[in-house]
Amino acid sequence: MFETFLKNMTEDIRWKQRFSNFKKVLANLQFALNIETPDITQKAGTIQFFEVSFELQLNHKSRFN
């Protein structure tokens, strides 16, 4: 019973960490998308933020399906 409790607590913490990471990356993506005339490095960073946010979203969503 205690092992189940610890497992649930660990999963709860991981869920919160994943969601927190997703929110941070999404905020960075929104910031990058608001740059009026991005240079090549900023464009590459925007693409990277999109890729990471998409991957985090898929991983987060797959936990609940």
Long-range contacts (C-beta under 8 A, 24 or more apart in sequence): 15-63, 18-56, 18-59, 18-60, 18-63, 19-60, 21-56, 22-53, 22-56, 22-57, 22-60, 25-49, 25-52, 25-53, 25-56, 26-53, 29-53
